Amino acid sequence: MAKQLKDAYGKYFKEMVALSHAPDKIDETNIYQEANPELTKYMDLMLNDNFLPESGLGNIENFKAFYDAVVKDGKKGLILMEHYTNLDLPAIIYLLKNRDEEWAKDFSKRIVAVAGMKLNEAGPAVKVWTEGFTRVVIYPTRSLTKAEEQAVSEEERAAEEAKARKINFAAMRAMDACKRRGQVILVFPSGTRYRPGQPETKKGLREIDSYLRLFDVMLLVSVNGEALKINMESPDDMLSDLVEPAKVVLTAKPVINCKEFRNEVLASLPADDPDPKQKIIDRVMEILEKQHEEVAKTM
């Protein structure tokens, strides 16, 4: 039977908070944050408890081909991954590092996730959830829009926009440094977890097109199986998520050349298309959804 996360693992959160050292507030000086290995141990414990033995990586040869493109060929690599639960990022790292192959273990260490700043600022219990993983923190467009709507004056709106620009400029510089080090950037193109009955939460963000311009190759990864489900009675409370053992499979498409992919989509559009950037990410999401449905038939 599913339990709320805070009921199943609340006993650990006090220990995790005591081990936390990530900043509570984000600015342009602290957007690159290395994984806290002491907190990673707790995440591994939760995954070990709730990922059934048949969980794993689908099309492992595609993961390996992507790894080789980055490590052996010097390509700049981007992972675009479906987002269903707050275990998605821990899952890909956990499943890679627990394989016997050395390349997979090394791959797991190279992943740097792009994370919204609210994960640091929402509170200690939320912050420790992501602190176990290396990440670059951004000011998401959705968060800026919400902040602008709540602002009571033009000065406040302007100040928030300036803050967002500084943070995101620093984030882009940090990602560039990651690429030069041979790290891999992981982005959830929907920018949020999918909520059942809310198809808009599965729509790709048009700014993902900017990422495609900055990388050489991408790996599209679908997610099937949920050991952690959003509690629709309190969908914004991460600690109310429902945890229950499940088979979880992350499946990769063959490696895609980013420039060729963009050019192919653009060539298929009319010259007067009003939003080609959105069409490009729509195509990404279509590929992910198709693979998700194919894998679901075998689960």
N, C-alpha and C positions, 0 to 999 in steps of 0.2 A: 504493500500500500504506500502511495506517495506521501511524503512528509514535507512540510515547509522547511526550507533550507535552515532557517534559524532554529528550528526544533531539532533537526537531524544533526547539525554541526555547530550549533550555538556555543557548545562547550569549548570549541577551539578559537572562537573569535577574540576572546579576551587575550589569549596567548598570542594570536596573530597581531593584534593591535600593539601589543607590547614590543613586538619585533619590527614594527613598521618604522621606516625612516624617510619615506617619500614626502615631498612638500604637500601641505594642505591647500596652498594657493599656487596657481600657475601664472608665470609671466614668461617673457622671452628668454630669460636666463636659465630656466630649468625644464625645458621641454623634452630633453633627451634623458630618459630614466632607465638605468640598468636594472635587470631583474634582481630581486632580493631572494637569494637561494633559500633562505630560511622559510620564506613564505611559499616558495615553490613546493617544498616538502608537504605542506598541508594540502595544496591543490592535488598533488599526486595521490595522496591518501584518499581524497574524495573520489577521484577518477577510478582508482583501484577498487574502491567499494562499489561503484555504480556502473562501470563499463563491463558488460558481460564478456566472457572469454572470446566469443566470436566477433567482437568489435575489431576494427582494423582499418587499413588503408586500401582503397580500391584502385586498381591500375597502378600498382607500385612502380612499374617501369616508367610511368610518366613523371612521378616524383623524382626518380633517379635521373631521368633525362634533363629535367629542369635544374637539378643540383649540378649536374655536369656542365650545363651551359653557363652557370654562374661561376663555379669553382675552376673548371678546366678551361673554359673558353672566355672567361672574363666578362660575360654578359651582365647587364644590370637587370635583376630579377624582381618581378612583382607577383604576389599571390592575391587573387581576388576570390573571396570565399563567401559562400552563403552564410547567413547569420540567423540561427534559430534560438540559440540559448547562450547563456553566459559561460558555458563550458566549451564553446567552439574554439576559442584561442587555446585554452589549456589542452584541448583534445588533440590538435594537430601536433603540438610539441610533445605531448605524452606518447602518442602513438608512434611518432618517429623515433624518439630516444629509447623506446622499449623494444625496438627491433634489434636483431643481432648484427646487422650490417653497420660498419663504422661510418659509412657515408651518411646513413640515416641519422645516427647520433649527432654527427657534425652538422647536418642540415638543421636539426632541432635547435642548435645553439646559435644559428645564424638568423633566425626569424626575429624581426622587429615589427611589432604591431603599431598601427596608427590608432590612437585612442583619443576620445573626446575628453576635454578637461574636467567635465563633471565627475568622472570616475575618481579623480583626486579630490574634488571639492565637495562631493555630496555627503561625506562623513567617513569616519575611520573604518567602519565595517565594510563599506563599499570600496574604499581605497585599497585595503589589503587584498581584495579579490583580484585586482589587476597588478598589484605590485610584485607578484611573483614572476612577471614576464617583462622582458625588455620592450620599451615602447617609445614612440615619439608622440607627444601630446599636441593636439591641434584645438583651435577654437572652431567648432563645427558651424556650418551655415545655419542649421536649424536653431542652434543655441543663440546665435547672433540675432536672428529674426525675432526670437522670443524676447531677448533682452531689449531690443529696440522697441518692441510693442509695449514693454513694461516701463520704458523710460518716460519720465514726466516732462522732460525739456529737451530742446535741440542740443544743448551742451552735453547732456548725459548720453544722448544717442551718438554724438560725435566722439565722445570719449570712449564709448564701448567699441565703436568701429575702429578707432585708432589702436585700441588694445588688441582687437582681433587681428588687425594687419600685422602688428609687431610679433604676436605669437605665431601666426601662420608663416610669416617670412622666416622666422627662426626655425620653424619646423621644416620648411623646405631645405634650408641649409643643413639641418641635421640629417635629413634623409639623404642628401647628396653625400655627406660624409659617410653614412652607412653604406651606400653603394660602393664608394671607393674602398671600403674595408671588406667588401665581399659579403656584406649582410644582405638579407632579403627582406623587403618590405611587404607586410601583409595588411590588406585593407578589406573591410566589409563594405562592398559597394552600395548596399542599401542604407548604410549609416545607422541602422537600428535593427533590433531583433524583429523577426516576422511575428505578427500577432494574428492568430486565427480569426478569419472574418474581416480582416483589415488589409486588403490587397495593396493599399498604398504603402504599407510598411515593407513591401517586397520590391518596390520600385527603386531602380538604381539612381543614384545622384548624378546630375549632369557634370559636376566638377571632377568626377572620376576620369573624364576624358583628359584632364590635365596630367593625371598620373601616367596614362598610356603614352603621352608624349615624352615623358621623362625616363622611360624604361625600354629595354631592348626586347625582353621576353616576359610573357606572363603565364601563370598556371591558374586555371580555373578549377576550383574545388567545391564540389557539392557536399551537403551534409544530410545524412539520413539517420534517423534515430535520435531520440531525445531522452537523456538521463536526467535532464533538468528542464522543466516546462514553466513557462510564464503562468503565474497565478492570475487569471483574468479578473479575480475579485479585487486584486491590488496589483495591477500590471506594472506600476512604476516603482514598486518596492522589491528590489532585487532579493532581499532576504526572505521574502514570502514565496519565492519560486518553489516549485514542487519537485522534489528529488526522488527518483525511483530507478532501480537498475534497469538498463536497456542495452540492446545491441546498437552500437554507434559505428557508422561506416563513413569515412571521408574519401571521396572518389575524385581523381584528377583527370582532366582532359589532357590530350597531348599538348606539348608546349606550343605556344602561339607567339609569333613575331608581332610585336605591338604595332610597329609602323605599317606592316603589310595588312594587319587586321583593320586598322583605322582607314587606310586607303581603300580597302575593299568595301567597307560599309559606306564611306563617303561617295564612292563611285556608283553605288546603287541608289543614291538619293537624287531627287530632282535638284537642279541648280538653285532653285528658290526655296528649298526646304527651310522653314523658319527656325529650326533648332537641331542642327546636325549633331551637336554634342550629346544631346539627349538620345538621339537615335543610336549613337555608338554604344552608349552604356545600356540602352534597351536591348541591343543585340547580345551583349554580354549576359544580361539577366535571362534572356531567352535560352541561351546555351546552357546556363546553369540549371534552369528549371527543367529543361528537357532531360538532362542527365539525372537530375533528382528523381524525376518520374520513372526513368528507366531502372534506376537502382532500387526504387521503392517496390517494384514488381518482384524483386528477388529477395527482399528482406523477410 
